[in-house]
Amino acid sequence: MKKEIKYVDYIITVNRANLDKLNGCNVLYGLEQDLTFEEVCPIWSQKLRRGLDLKDRYILANDSKSCLVGEAWGFTGKQAGYYIAPLIPLIGCWTCIKYGKKLGKIAENNDSVSGDFRPLISAFLMHWNKAHRNITNKMKHLSKMK
């Protein structure tokens, strides 16, 4: 006898779900919406809305700890293995480093506008929500405890 999969009805956008066993049936629960750019990178989100000055462009292009991706990681430099390359696979993320470099290349182009970053930021957020959303959630929790 096949077991039926029952889905809980929600009116929110389904982005993530956990499957669990309940009364012998798989049930969808724990639905979470993806984190927004404003939640992951509030400072850079605001800067991009206002427009980037030369200092912001320089930071995006040259400072992995303080750039947009660095903010998502809590301005720690951890995504880059604290600048020790052999540590990147252990504590960092090559994909995040690649996104940071791509954002930096766009920032180096003085003719670029904030809209030029949108497709890359969207792709970065998809990666972040899939691989690292727990980092943002931990930082939110720690900031509430202060």
N, C-alpha and C positions, 0 to 999 in steps of 0.2 A: 504494500500500500504506500503510495507516494504521499508525502506530507505537503500540505498547502502552505505557500508563503503568503502571509498576511502583511499588509502595509498599513501603518497608521497614517491617517489622513491629516495633512498639515497644509495650511494655505501659504506658508513661507516657501521660498525657493530652496529646493533640496540640493545642497552642495556636498555634504558629507553625511555618512551614516555608519552606525555600528550595528552589526547583526548579532543577535543573542538568541539563545534558546528560551522559549517560554511555553510551557505546557506542550513540549515536543514539537513546536512549530517555530520556524524562523520568523522573527518579528523585527521590523525596522524601528530603531529607537535612537535617542541621543542625537537628533538632527541638529546640526550647527550650521549657521551661515558662515561663508568665508569672511575672513577679516578684510576690512577695507584698507585702502591706502592711508586714510586718515588715522586708522587704528595702529597700523604697522609703523608708519613713518610720519607722525604728526608734524614734526618740524619741517621736513622736506616737502610735505604736502602743502603746507602754508607758503613756503618759499616759492614753490612752483605756481601756486595760484597768484601770488603777487608779481612774479617775474624774477628771473635770476640776474643778479649783478655779477661783475667779473670775479669777485671773491668766491661766490657760490659755484660758479663754473670751474674755477681753479680747484676747489675742494672736490667737486664731483670727478674731475679728471685726474687728481693726484693724491687724494687722501682716502684710502680705503677704510680707515677707522671712522672718519667723520662724514663720509658720503652717505647717500641715500641707503645703500645696502648696509653700511656700517651702523646707521641708526636702527635699522631693523634688528640688528644683532646687539643693540644696547650700547653702541659706541665703544665696544671692547676690543675690536680687532680680531675677535675669536674666529670669524669666518675665514680669515687668512692665517689661521694657526698661530696667532699672536706674532705674525711675521717670521715664523720658523717653518719653512716649506714642508719638512717631513711630518709636521703635526697636522697639516691641513686635512688629510684623510681621517685622522683620529678625532679631531675636535671641530674642524671647520667644514667648508663646503665649496667644492670646485665650481659648482653651478652658480652659487652666489657670487663668487669671484668673477666669473665670466660676465654675469649681469652687470656687476660694478664696472668692469672694463668697458663694456658696450655703452653704458650710460656716460662714462667718462669721455668716450670718443665723440658722442653727440654733443656733450658740453663744450668740448674743445672748439667746435664749430660756432663761432660768434654769431652767425646768421640764424642759428636755430632758435626756435621759440618753445615755450613750455609744451605745446601740443606735440612737438616732435618726440617727446619722451613717453607719451601715452601708451603706444603699443608695447614698448619694452617694459614699462612699469606694470602693465596688465599681465604680461608673461611672467615677470618676476613675482607678482602677487599670486599667480596660480601655483608657481613653484613653492613659494613661502607657505601658502595654506596647506599644500600637500605634505611638505617636508618639515616645516619649522614653526607652525602656528603655536606650538607649545611654548616656544621662547617668548612670544608676545604675551601669551596668557600668564606665564610666570612673572613677567615684568609688570603686568597689570596688577597681579595679586600682591607683589612686593610693594608697589607704589600705594596700594590701599592700606597696607599695614603701617606705613610711615605716619 
